[in-house]
């Protein structure tokens, strides 16, 4: 069933439909929240708040059926993360921790042990390079590549123009290439 069909079914009283929808998107939404707040417990709290807000919005009929559910949910989660940081008056830092790694939640086909080790090494190197980017560039890279958001969606979410979002990605890629070349990092 599509997201739209699951939402319709949920609105008609089938609670299981929402569970399916949640299972389908929870890893991407949780990952995006965690990357912003850098605290597992806080991310879990915000994640729960996001889905409470989603449920309330659906029950009030405030869901716009023209948009995609995941992008709508990501916008809600982003706004709740921003609210969290406004309350705590600190800026988000996007980097992995010892207990969480973005690549742990990304799905990939089964690899043999050697391929798996190589992939892990590459992911770790890329992660370290992304961590060194300025915050605004790092944010765009994460939203684009790990949350599968379009530049239009990123622009709306971060309250900048599409050209600014594209520019931040361009500079992020330039900076990543520069680090790779200057430090002679071998990705493969």
URRA-V126277 format. One record per run of one state. SS is the DSSP state (helix for helix, strand for strand, loop for the rest). FROM is the first residue (numbers start at 1). LEN is the number of residues. If there is no record, write none. Layout:
# URRA-V126277
ss->SS from->FROM len->LEN
ss->SS from->FROM len->LEN
This chain:
# URRA-V126277
ss->loop from->1 len->2
ss->helix from->3 len->9
ss->loop from->12 len->3
ss->helix from->15 len->23
ss->loop from->38 len->2
ss->helix from->40 len->20
ss->loop from->60 len->9
ss->helix from->69 len->20
ss->loop from->89 len->8
ss->strand from->97 len->1
ss->loop from->98 len->2
ss->strand from->100 len->1
ss->loop from->101 len->1
ss->helix from->102 len->4
ss->loop from->106 len->7
ss->helix from->113 len->19
ss->loop from->132 len->3
ss->helix from->135 len->12
ss->loop from->147 len->4
ss->helix from->151 len->8
ss->loop from->159 len->3
ss->helix from->162 len->21
ss->loop from->183 len->6
